[in-house]
């Protein structure tokens, strides 16, 4: 903000014509003004003031008030004067700041303000003493972001055991819980910055699942057919879980007006993470969660206590977050990602806790479906923890092993409690997947209310739930955990329901390709609703090479077909993991189907996304 401060005998002005498309609306009386013995503040609101409107108002008023006190004048005239700067704020913002300054200064002074957005004639008589002409370049007072506040708030770390014992984290015996120790050390002392490439990056490219997109912004990826299949199955399954919980699926915009009163306050907490889009005279930000759209829906709803708990769910394609470049690390941390978001409105804290527990259990169901080992972190504001110790113990008993507990003395953000299910990767970093938070702030901020049994309007508690966390990060977690198994000499494999190819037939010669096709067709059509994904390696390569390449692709079930198999229609499959084998010496097509069916029937189904014949497939990636 630029200020030119003139101590005047008088100032008078008259608005003549519009200077911008949509100037401030003023009646004929307000088009003219005069003030005697006034400090005149010529003001140009600048771009830098847009980052913190309230901070700009406070800084500008502070400078004007300081000079007014030195001059011992009670009269202040605020005069919009764009000519002081070449880097002006948008008119809408400038108007908001000028009105805010007028309102604040009126608390102590007699204040006038010339209309904004008009060409004006004016006359002024400057008193001509040493303090009668001053200029100031004012920056808005900085409001601390949520990230900055988080760094300032002291964390107290504990381990809570299933027996209900709360142990100082530094004193806990981690002998049987090495990954819990890694989680504690990472959360309390670690950094998000990536120093080495995690193992999943090479794997996702080699398996032709996902790859970098050099023509886009970093942290935006291309998904190949096999990767898109996995992503789609994950999306469908988490949606099923949320619908089982009672989530009503909605769809909301991906961009929002950065000047919206409630949204702007929320967005300021993450000022460096926004993608900004300009449309006409508006600036919009790309959402980094589905919160905003669901808040807007809930604000416009008519909700009774009888409707609670009420759950809105959206699978966001996509959410955007401009993470710092040093933090970007394959699928672990992206700038564009798919995030299932559910918001649950609850009448009171007991209802919120009951929903929190259900969503905690749903997250456990999710992690089990992915076959992932995980470590739990639960975070509390201290007052809330002291009032809800038994609830915390109940959650830990559900997990059945010790969890990391973080406690803050004060609430620095909108929630009083949250949990995260974390996985440890090959670089010894922890990443959160499933998470739920109890929000005590945003219902009031966004005007979300319900009517209680006595007919009074109340603000609900809001649970923010992402049962899976980022879908992209789930694939990262799967690949990283399998990479850790590889480091131990174990064979890696995706869960059977997520494996792009579940069964591969390998003919010992070209004369058996047609037999393989018939077996594949029979297996694919065996069951109603179950889609077994089968392919055939019909390339003119040796059987040994075909088996090696199937192993490199993590194919769960490999079947070699020759004369014996053609005649008997019985097979001796190579199972990638022992738990896939039902213990038979030989398997018929029906046996194979039953084996697969019982392991995938509870999960979404989809067909093979590529040609059934490997000879007909192009290679994705260079």
C-alpha positions as CSV (number, residue, x, y, z in Angstrom):
1,X,0.0,0.0,0.0
2,X,1.3,3.5,-0.9
3,X,0.2,6.4,1.2
4,X,0.7,10.2,0.6
5,X,-0.3,12.0,3.8
6,X,-1.1,15.8,3.6
7,X,-2.0,17.9,6.6
8,X,-4.5,20.3,5.1
9,X,-6.4,23.4,5.9
10,X,-9.2,21.9,3.8
11,X,-9.9,19.4,1.0
12,X,-12.9,19.3,-1.2
13,X,-13.7,17.0,-4.1
14,X,-16.4,16.2,-6.7
15,X,-16.8,12.9,-8.5
16,X,-17.2,13.6,-12.3
17,X,-17.3,10.3,-14.2
18,X,-16.7,6.5,-13.9
19,X,-13.0,5.5,-13.9
20,X,-13.6,1.8,-13.9
21,X,-16.3,-0.6,-15.2
22,X,-17.9,-1.1,-11.8
23,X,-17.1,1.8,-9.5
24,X,-18.5,2.2,-6.0
25,X,-22.2,3.1,-6.2
26,X,-22.8,6.5,-4.6
27,X,-25.8,8.9,-4.6
28,X,-25.6,12.5,-5.7
29,X,-24.9,13.8,-2.2
30,X,-21.9,11.5,-1.8
31,X,-20.4,12.6,-5.1
32,X,-19.3,15.8,-3.3
33,X,-17.4,16.2,-0.1
34,X,-15.4,18.7,2.0
35,X,-13.4,18.5,5.3
36,X,-11.5,21.2,7.1
37,X,-8.4,20.8,9.3
38,X,-7.9,17.3,8.0
39,X,-5.2,14.7,7.5
40,X,-5.7,13.6,3.9
41,X,-4.5,10.1,3.2
42,X,-4.1,9.5,-0.6
43,X,-4.1,5.7,-0.9
44,X,-3.1,3.2,-3.5
45,X,-4.0,-0.4,-2.6
46,X,-1.4,-2.8,-4.1
47,X,-1.1,-6.4,-5.2
48,X,0.9,-7.3,-2.1
49,X,-2.1,-6.3,0.1
50,X,-4.3,-9.0,-1.5
51,X,-2.4,-11.7,0.4
52,X,-3.7,-10.5,3.7
53,X,-6.6,-8.1,3.6
54,X,-7.0,-7.7,7.4
55,X,-3.2,-7.3,7.7
56,X,-3.3,-4.5,5.1
57,X,-6.1,-2.8,6.9
58,X,-4.3,-2.9,10.2
59,X,-1.0,-1.7,8.8
60,X,-2.5,1.2,6.8
61,X,-4.6,2.4,9.7
62,X,-1.6,2.1,12.1
63,X,0.5,4.5,9.9
64,X,-2.4,7.0,9.4
65,X,-3.3,6.9,13.1
66,X,0.4,7.5,14.1
67,X,0.6,10.7,11.9
68,X,-2.8,11.9,13.0
69,X,-1.8,11.6,16.7
70,X,1.4,13.6,16.0
71,X,-0.6,16.3,14.3
72,X,-3.2,16.3,17.0
73,X,-6.0,16.1,14.4
74,X,-9.3,14.2,14.7
75,X,-10.3,14.7,11.1
76,X,-9.1,12.1,8.5
77,X,-10.1,12.0,4.8
78,X,-9.4,8.7,2.9
79,X,-8.8,9.4,-0.7
80,X,-8.4,6.6,-3.3
81,X,-5.5,7.6,-5.5
82,X,-4.3,4.9,-8.0
83,X,-1.6,7.1,-9.4
84,X,0.7,6.3,-6.5
85,X,1.5,2.8,-7.8
86,X,1.8,0.8,-11.0
87,X,1.1,-2.5,-9.2
88,X,-2.5,-2.0,-8.1
89,X,-4.8,-4.5,-6.4
90,X,-7.9,-5.7,-8.1
91,X,-10.7,-3.1,-7.6
92,X,-12.9,-5.4,-5.6
93,X,-10.1,-6.0,-3.1
94,X,-9.1,-2.4,-3.0
95,X,-12.6,-1.3,-2.2
96,X,-12.9,-3.9,0.6
97,X,-9.6,-2.7,2.2
98,X,-10.6,1.0,1.9
99,X,-14.0,0.3,3.6
100,X,-12.2,-1.8,6.3
101,X,-9.8,1.1,7.0
102,X,-12.7,3.6,7.2
103,X,-14.6,1.4,9.6
104,X,-11.5,0.8,11.8
105,X,-10.4,4.5,11.9
106,X,-14.0,5.6,12.8
107,X,-13.5,4.0,16.2
108,X,-11.3,6.9,17.2
109,X,-11.5,9.6,14.5
110,X,-14.0,11.6,12.4
111,X,-13.5,10.0,9.0
112,X,-14.5,10.8,5.5
113,X,-13.9,8.8,2.4
114,X,-14.0,9.9,-1.3
115,X,-15.8,7.4,-3.6
116,X,-13.8,4.7,-5.2
117,X,-13.5,4.1,-9.0
118,X,-14.4,7.7,-10.1
119,X,-12.5,10.5,-11.8
120,X,-12.6,13.3,-9.3
121,X,-11.7,17.0,-9.2
122,X,-10.3,18.2,-5.9
123,X,-8.9,21.2,-4.2
124,X,-6.5,21.0,-1.2
125,X,-4.6,23.5,0.9
126,X,-1.5,22.1,2.4
127,X,-0.4,23.7,5.7
128,X,3.3,23.7,4.7
129,X,5.0,22.7,8.0
130,X,7.6,19.9,8.2
131,X,5.1,17.1,8.9
132,X,2.5,18.3,6.4
133,X,3.7,16.2,3.5
134,X,4.7,12.6,4.2
135,X,4.8,9.4,2.1
136,X,4.7,5.8,3.3
137,X,5.2,2.4,1.7
138,X,3.2,0.0,3.9
139,X,3.2,-3.8,3.9
140,X,0.4,-5.8,5.3
141,X,0.9,-7.3,8.7
142,X,1.6,-11.0,8.2
143,X,-0.9,-13.5,9.5
144,X,0.8,-16.8,10.4
145,X,-0.1,-19.7,8.3
146,X,-1.3,-23.0,9.7
147,X,2.1,-24.5,8.8
148,X,3.9,-21.7,10.7
149,X,1.6,-22.1,13.7
150,X,2.1,-25.9,13.6
151,X,5.9,-25.3,13.8
152,X,5.5,-23.0,16.9
153,X,3.1,-25.3,18.8
154,X,5.0,-27.6,21.1
155,X,4.1,-31.3,20.7
156,X,4.2,-33.9,23.5
157,X,4.8,-37.4,22.2
158,X,3.6,-40.6,23.8
159,X,2.9,-44.2,23.1
160,X,-0.6,-45.5,24.1
161,X,-0.7,-49.3,24.6
162,X,-3.8,-51.6,24.2
163,X,-3.6,-52.0,28.0
164,X,-4.3,-48.3,28.4
165,X,-0.8,-47.2,29.5
166,X,0.4,-43.8,28.3
167,X,4.2,-43.9,28.0
168,X,6.5,-41.0,27.2
169,X,7.6,-41.8,23.6
170,X,11.3,-41.5,24.4
171,X,11.0,-44.1,27.2
172,X,9.0,-46.7,25.3
173,X,10.6,-50.1,24.5
174,X,10.4,-50.4,20.7
175,X,12.1,-53.8,20.5
176,X,9.0,-55.4,19.0
177,X,7.8,-52.3,17.2
178,X,10.6,-51.0,14.9
179,X,8.3,-49.2,12.5
180,X,6.5,-47.5,15.3
181,X,9.9,-46.1,16.3
182,X,10.5,-44.9,12.8
183,X,7.1,-43.2,12.7
184,X,7.8,-41.4,16.0
185,X,11.3,-40.3,14.9
186,X,10.0,-39.1,11.5
187,X,7.0,-37.2,13.0
188,X,9.0,-35.6,15.8
189,X,12.3,-34.9,14.0
190,X,12.0,-35.8,10.4
191,X,11.6,-33.7,7.2
192,X,9.3,-34.1,4.2
193,X,12.0,-33.2,1.8
194,X,13.0,-36.1,-0.4
195,X,16.8,-36.7,-0.6
196,X,16.7,-40.0,-2.4
197,X,14.3,-41.5,-5.0
198,X,11.9,-44.0,-3.4
199,X,11.9,-47.5,-4.8
200,X,8.3,-47.3,-6.2
201,X,9.3,-44.9,-8.9
202,X,11.3,-47.4,-10.9
203,X,8.8,-50.1,-10.2
204,X,5.7,-48.1,-11.4
205,X,7.6,-47.3,-14.7
206,X,8.9,-50.8,-15.2
207,X,5.4,-52.3,-14.6
208,X,4.0,-49.7,-17.0
209,X,1.6,-48.3,-14.4
210,X,2.3,-44.6,-14.1
211,X,5.0,-42.2,-15.4
212,X,6.1,-38.6,-15.1
213,X,4.6,-36.1,-17.6
214,X,7.3,-33.7,-18.7
215,X,4.9,-31.4,-20.5
216,X,3.0,-30.7,-17.3
217,X,3.8,-29.1,-14.0
218,X,5.9,-31.4,-11.7
219,X,3.8,-33.6,-9.5
220,X,1.3,-34.3,-12.3
221,X,1.4,-37.9,-13.7
222,X,0.2,-39.9,-16.7
223,X,-1.6,-43.2,-15.9
224,X,-1.2,-46.1,-18.3
225,X,-4.0,-48.7,-18.8
226,X,-2.8,-51.1,-16.1
227,X,-2.2,-48.3,-13.6
228,X,-5.6,-46.8,-14.5
229,X,-7.2,-50.2,-13.9
230,X,-5.7,-50.3,-10.4
231,X,-6.6,-46.7,-9.6
232,X,-10.2,-47.3,-10.8
233,X,-10.6,-50.4,-8.6
234,X,-9.3,-48.5,-5.6
235,X,-11.7,-45.6,-6.3
236,X,-14.7,-47.9,-6.6
237,X,-13.9,-49.8,-3.4
238,X,-13.4,-46.7,-1.2
239,X,-16.6,-45.4,-2.7
240,X,-18.4,-48.6,-1.7
241,X,-17.0,-48.2,1.9
242,X,-18.2,-44.6,2.1
243,X,-21.7,-45.6,0.8
244,X,-21.8,-48.4,3.3
245,X,-21.2,-45.8,6.0
246,X,-24.2,-43.8,4.7
247,X,-22.2,-41.3,2.5
248,X,-24.4,-39.5,-0.1
249,X,-22.3,-39.0,-3.2
250,X,-22.1,-35.4,-4.6
251,X,-20.0,-33.6,-7.1
252,X,-18.7,-30.1,-6.7
253,X,-16.5,-27.6,-8.7
254,X,-12.8,-27.8,-8.8
255,X,-12.2,-24.0,-8.5
256,X,-13.5,-21.3,-6.1
257,X,-13.5,-17.6,-5.8
258,X,-10.5,-16.6,-3.8
259,X,-12.3,-13.5,-2.6
260,X,-15.3,-15.5,-1.1
261,X,-15.3,-14.2,2.6
262,X,-15.3,-17.6,4.3
263,X,-13.1,-19.3,1.7
264,X,-10.5,-16.6,1.7
265,X,-9.9,-16.9,5.4
266,X,-9.5,-20.7,5.0
267,X,-7.2,-20.5,2.1
268,X,-4.9,-18.0,3.8
269,X,-3.9,-20.8,6.1
270,X,-2.1,-22.4,3.1
271,X,-1.0,-19.4,1.1
272,X,1.9,-21.1,-0.8
273,X,-0.1,-24.2,-1.9
274,X,-2.5,-22.7,-4.3
275,X,-2.9,-23.0,-8.0
276,X,-4.5,-19.7,-9.2
277,X,-6.8,-19.4,-12.2
278,X,-8.0,-16.1,-13.7
279,X,-11.4,-15.8,-15.3
280,X,-12.6,-12.3,-16.4
281,X,-12.1,-10.1,-13.4
282,X,-12.0,-13.0,-10.9
283,X,-9.2,-14.9,-9.4
284,X,-10.0,-18.5,-8.4
285,X,-8.0,-21.2,-6.7
286,X,-8.1,-24.9,-7.5
287,X,-9.3,-26.9,-4.6
288,X,-6.9,-28.9,-2.5
289,X,-9.8,-30.9,-0.9
290,X,-13.6,-31.4,-1.4
291,X,-14.2,-29.4,1.8
292,X,-15.3,-26.2,0.1
293,X,-17.9,-27.6,-2.2
294,X,-19.4,-29.8,0.5
295,X,-19.5,-26.8,2.9
296,X,-21.4,-24.8,0.3
297,X,-23.9,-27.6,-0.1
298,X,-24.4,-28.0,3.6
299,X,-24.8,-24.3,4.2
300,X,-27.7,-24.2,1.8
301,X,-29.4,-27.3,3.2
302,X,-32.3,-27.3,5.7
303,X,-31.1,-29.8,8.3
304,X,-33.0,-31.1,11.4
305,X,-31.4,-32.9,14.3
306,X,-33.4,-35.9,13.0
307,X,-31.2,-35.9,9.9
308,X,-28.0,-36.2,11.8
309,X,-25.5,-37.7,11.4
310,X,-25.5,-36.5,7.8
311,X,-22.7,-37.6,5.4
312,X,-21.7,-36.0,2.1
313,X,-19.1,-37.8,0.0
314,X,-17.1,-37.0,-3.1
315,X,-14.3,-38.7,-5.0
316,X,-12.4,-35.7,-6.3
317,X,-10.9,-35.9,-9.7
318,X,-8.8,-33.9,-9.0
319,X,-7.5,-32.0,-6.0
320,X,-4.5,-29.7,-6.4
321,X,-1.8,-28.7,-4.0
322,X,1.4,-26.8,-5.0
323,X,3.7,-28.8,-2.8
324,X,7.3,-27.5,-2.7
325,X,9.5,-29.0,-5.4
326,X,11.9,-30.6,-2.9
327,X,8.9,-32.4,-1.3
328,X,7.7,-34.0,-4.6
329,X,8.6,-37.6,-4.6
330,X,6.9,-39.9,-7.1
331,X,3.4,-40.9,-6.0
332,X,4.1,-40.1,-2.4
333,X,3.5,-36.4,-2.7
334,X,1.9,-34.9,-5.8
335,X,0.5,-31.6,-6.9
336,X,-2.6,-33.2,-8.6
337,X,-4.2,-36.2,-6.9
338,X,-7.4,-38.1,-6.4
339,X,-8.8,-37.8,-2.9
340,X,-12.0,-39.4,-1.5
341,X,-13.5,-36.9,0.9
342,X,-16.5,-37.4,3.2
343,X,-17.8,-34.8,5.6
344,X,-20.2,-35.9,8.4
345,X,-22.3,-33.4,10.3
346,X,-22.9,-34.4,13.9
347,X,-25.2,-32.9,16.6
348,X,-22.9,-33.2,19.5
349,X,-19.5,-34.6,20.6
350,X,-20.9,-38.0,21.6
351,X,-22.4,-38.5,18.1
352,X,-19.1,-37.2,16.6
353,X,-17.1,-39.8,18.6
354,X,-19.5,-42.6,17.5
355,X,-19.0,-41.7,13.9
356,X,-15.3,-41.3,14.4
357,X,-15.1,-44.8,15.7
358,X,-17.1,-46.2,12.7
359,X,-14.8,-44.4,10.3
360,X,-11.7,-45.7,12.2
361,X,-13.0,-49.2,11.7
362,X,-13.8,-48.5,8.0
363,X,-10.2,-47.4,7.6
364,X,-9.0,-50.6,9.1
365,X,-11.1,-52.4,6.5
366,X,-9.4,-50.4,3.8
367,X,-5.9,-51.2,5.0
368,X,-6.8,-54.9,5.3
369,X,-8.0,-54.9,1.6
370,X,-4.7,-53.5,0.5
371,X,-2.8,-56.0,2.7
372,X,-0.7,-53.2,4.2
373,X,1.0,-53.2,7.6
374,X,0.5,-49.8,9.1
375,X,1.2,-47.7,12.2
376,X,-1.4,-45.5,13.8
377,X,-1.0,-41.9,15.0
378,X,-3.7,-40.2,17.0
379,X,-3.5,-36.5,17.7
380,X,-5.3,-34.4,20.4
381,X,-5.7,-31.0,21.9
382,X,-4.8,-31.7,25.5
383,X,-8.1,-30.6,27.0
384,X,-10.0,-32.9,24.6
385,X,-7.7,-35.8,25.4
386,X,-8.1,-35.4,29.2
387,X,-11.9,-35.4,28.7
388,X,-11.9,-38.4,26.3
389,X,-9.1,-40.8,27.6
390,X,-11.4,-43.8,27.6
391,X,-12.3,-43.1,24.0
392,X,-8.6,-43.0,23.0
393,X,-8.0,-46.3,24.8
394,X,-11.0,-47.9,23.0
395,X,-9.5,-47.0,19.6
396,X,-6.1,-48.4,20.5
397,X,-7.8,-51.7,21.6
398,X,-9.3,-51.9,18.1
399,X,-5.9,-51.7,16.5
400,X,-4.5,-54.3,19.0
401,X,-1.0,-52.7,19.2
402,X,0.6,-49.6,20.6
403,X,0.0,-46.3,18.7
404,X,1.8,-43.0,18.6
405,X,0.0,-40.1,20.4
406,X,0.7,-36.4,19.9
407,X,-0.8,-33.9,22.2
408,X,-0.9,-30.1,21.9
409,X,-1.6,-27.6,24.7
410,X,-3.5,-25.4,22.4
411,X,-5.6,-25.8,19.2
412,X,-3.7,-24.3,16.3
413,X,-6.1,-25.5,13.6
414,X,-9.7,-26.4,13.2
415,X,-9.7,-29.9,14.8
416,X,-9.5,-31.2,18.3
417,X,-8.7,-34.8,17.4
418,X,-7.5,-36.7,14.4
419,X,-6.1,-40.1,13.5
420,X,-3.8,-41.3,10.6
421,X,-2.9,-44.7,9.4
422,X,0.7,-44.5,8.2
423,X,3.0,-46.7,6.2
424,X,6.8,-46.7,6.3
425,X,8.5,-46.7,3.0
426,X,12.0,-47.8,1.7
427,X,13.5,-44.4,2.6
428,X,12.3,-44.7,6.2
429,X,9.7,-41.9,5.7
430,X,6.2,-42.2,7.0
431,X,3.2,-41.4,4.9
432,X,-0.4,-41.0,6.0
433,X,-3.2,-42.8,4.2
434,X,-6.5,-43.1,6.0
435,X,-7.4,-40.1,8.2
436,X,-10.4,-38.6,10.1
437,X,-10.6,-35.2,12.0
438,X,-13.1,-33.8,14.4
439,X,-13.7,-30.2,13.3
440,X,-15.0,-27.6,15.8
441,X,-14.5,-24.5,13.8
442,X,-15.7,-24.5,10.1
443,X,-19.5,-25.0,10.7
444,X,-19.6,-21.5,12.2
445,X,-17.2,-20.0,9.6
446,X,-19.3,-21.3,6.7
447,X,-22.7,-20.8,8.3
448,X,-23.6,-24.5,8.4
449,X,-26.5,-25.0,10.9
450,X,-29.1,-27.5,12.0
451,X,-32.3,-27.1,14.0
452,X,-32.3,-28.9,17.3
453,X,-35.3,-30.5,19.1
454,X,-36.3,-27.2,20.6
455,X,-36.3,-25.4,17.3
456,X,-33.0,-23.5,17.9
457,X,-30.3,-23.2,15.3
458,X,-27.0,-25.0,16.2
459,X,-23.6,-25.4,14.7
460,X,-22.8,-29.1,14.1
461,X,-19.5,-30.8,14.6
462,X,-17.9,-31.8,11.3
463,X,-15.9,-35.0,10.7
464,X,-13.4,-34.8,7.8
465,X,-12.8,-38.3,6.6
466,X,-10.6,-39.7,3.8
467,X,-11.0,-43.4,4.4
468,X,-8.2,-44.2,1.9
469,X,-6.2,-41.0,1.8
470,X,-5.0,-40.1,-1.7
471,X,-5.6,-42.9,-4.2
472,X,-2.3,-42.2,-5.9
473,X,-0.5,-42.5,-2.6
474,X,-2.2,-45.9,-2.0
475,X,-0.4,-47.2,-5.1
476,X,2.8,-45.7,-3.8
477,X,2.3,-47.5,-0.5
478,X,1.6,-50.9,-2.2
479,X,4.7,-50.6,-4.3
480,X,7.0,-49.4,-1.5
481,X,5.9,-52.2,0.8
482,X,6.5,-54.8,-1.9
483,X,9.9,-53.2,-2.6
484,X,10.7,-53.8,1.1
485,X,9.8,-57.4,0.7
486,X,12.1,-57.7,-2.4
487,X,14.9,-56.4,-0.2
488,X,14.3,-59.3,2.1
489,X,14.4,-61.8,-0.8
490,X,10.6,-62.2,-1.0
491,X,8.5,-62.2,-4.2
492,X,6.5,-59.0,-4.7
493,X,2.9,-59.1,-5.7
494,X,-0.1,-56.8,-5.7
495,X,-3.3,-58.0,-4.0
496,X,-5.0,-60.4,-6.3
497,X,-8.0,-58.1,-6.8
498,X,-5.7,-55.3,-7.9
499,X,-3.4,-57.3,-10.2
500,X,-3.9,-56.2,-13.8
501,X,-3.3,-59.8,-15.0
502,X,-4.4,-62.4,-12.5
503,X,-3.7,-65.5,-14.6
504,X,-1.3,-65.9,-17.5
505,X,-1.3,-68.9,-19.8
506,X,2.1,-69.7,-21.5
507,X,1.9,-72.1,-24.5
508,X,5.0,-74.3,-24.9
509,X,4.6,-73.7,-28.7
510,X,2.5,-71.8,-31.2
511,X,0.3,-74.9,-31.7
512,X,-1.0,-74.5,-28.2
513,X,-2.0,-70.8,-28.5
514,X,-5.5,-71.6,-29.5
515,X,-5.9,-74.0,-26.6
516,X,-4.8,-71.3,-24.3
517,X,-7.4,-69.0,-25.8
518,X,-10.1,-71.5,-25.1
519,X,-9.0,-72.0,-21.5
520,X,-8.9,-68.3,-21.0
521,X,-12.3,-67.8,-22.5
522,X,-13.7,-70.5,-20.3
523,X,-12.1,-69.0,-17.2
524,X,-13.3,-65.5,-18.0
525,X,-16.9,-66.7,-18.5
526,X,-17.1,-69.1,-15.6
527,X,-18.8,-67.0,-13.0
528,X,-21.7,-64.4,-13.0
529,X,-20.3,-61.0,-12.0
530,X,-16.7,-62.2,-11.4
531,X,-14.3,-61.0,-14.1
532,X,-11.1,-63.0,-14.0
533,X,-8.3,-61.1,-15.8
534,X,-6.5,-63.6,-18.1
535,X,-3.8,-63.1,-20.8
536,X,-1.7,-65.3,-23.0
537,X,2.0,-65.0,-23.8
538,X,1.8,-66.0,-27.5
539,X,5.2,-64.4,-28.4
540,X,7.8,-66.5,-30.2
541,X,10.1,-66.7,-27.1
542,X,11.3,-69.6,-25.0
543,X,9.1,-70.8,-22.2
544,X,11.8,-70.0,-19.7
545,X,12.0,-66.4,-20.9
546,X,8.2,-66.1,-20.8
547,X,8.1,-67.3,-17.2
548,X,10.9,-65.0,-16.2
549,X,9.1,-62.0,-17.7
550,X,5.8,-63.1,-16.1
551,X,7.7,-63.1,-12.8
552,X,9.1,-59.6,-13.5
553,X,5.5,-58.5,-14.0
554,X,4.4,-59.9,-10.7
555,X,1.8,-62.2,-12.3
556,X,0.1,-64.1,-9.4
557,X,-0.8,-67.3,-11.3
558,X,1.3,-68.7,-14.2
559,X,0.1,-71.8,-16.2
560,X,2.2,-73.5,-18.8
561,X,0.2,-75.3,-21.4
562,X,1.5,-78.2,-23.5
563,X,0.1,-81.5,-24.8
564,X,-0.6,-82.9,-21.3
565,X,-2.6,-79.9,-20.3
566,X,-4.4,-79.8,-23.6
567,X,-5.6,-83.4,-23.2
568,X,-6.3,-83.6,-19.5
569,X,-7.5,-80.0,-19.0
570,X,-5.7,-80.0,-15.7
571,X,-2.9,-77.7,-14.7
572,X,-0.1,-77.3,-12.2
573,X,0.0,-73.5,-11.7
574,X,3.0,-71.6,-10.5
575,X,1.6,-69.5,-7.6
576,X,3.5,-66.4,-6.8
577,X,2.7,-66.6,-3.1
578,X,1.9,-69.7,-1.0
579,X,-1.4,-68.2,0.3
580,X,-2.8,-68.3,-3.2
581,X,-2.5,-72.1,-3.4
582,X,-5.5,-74.1,-2.2
583,X,-3.3,-77.2,-1.8
584,X,-4.4,-79.3,-4.8
585,X,-1.9,-81.3,-6.9
586,X,-3.7,-80.3,-10.1
587,X,-6.4,-77.6,-10.9
588,X,-9.2,-77.6,-13.4
589,X,-10.5,-74.4,-14.9
590,X,-13.4,-74.6,-12.4
591,X,-10.9,-75.1,-9.5
592,X,-8.9,-72.0,-10.7
593,X,-12.1,-70.0,-10.9
594,X,-13.2,-70.9,-7.4
595,X,-9.7,-70.2,-6.0
596,X,-9.8,-66.7,-7.5
597,X,-13.5,-66.0,-6.8
598,X,-13.2,-66.5,-3.1
599,X,-10.3,-64.1,-2.9
600,X,-11.8,-61.3,-5.1
601,X,-15.6,-61.5,-4.7
602,X,-15.8,-58.8,-2.0
603,X,-14.0,-56.3,-4.2
604,X,-14.9,-54.4,-7.4
605,X,-14.5,-56.2,-10.7
606,X,-13.1,-55.0,-14.0
607,X,-11.9,-56.6,-17.2
608,X,-8.3,-56.7,-18.6
609,X,-7.5,-53.3,-20.0
610,X,-5.1,-54.6,-22.7
611,X,-5.2,-57.2,-25.5
612,X,-5.3,-60.7,-24.2
613,X,-2.4,-61.6,-26.5
614,X,1.0,-60.1,-25.4
615,X,2.2,-60.1,-29.1
616,X,-0.4,-57.5,-29.8
617,X,0.5,-55.1,-27.0
618,X,2.5,-51.9,-27.6
619,X,4.9,-50.9,-24.8
620,X,4.1,-47.9,-22.7
621,X,7.0,-45.6,-21.9
622,X,10.5,-45.4,-23.5
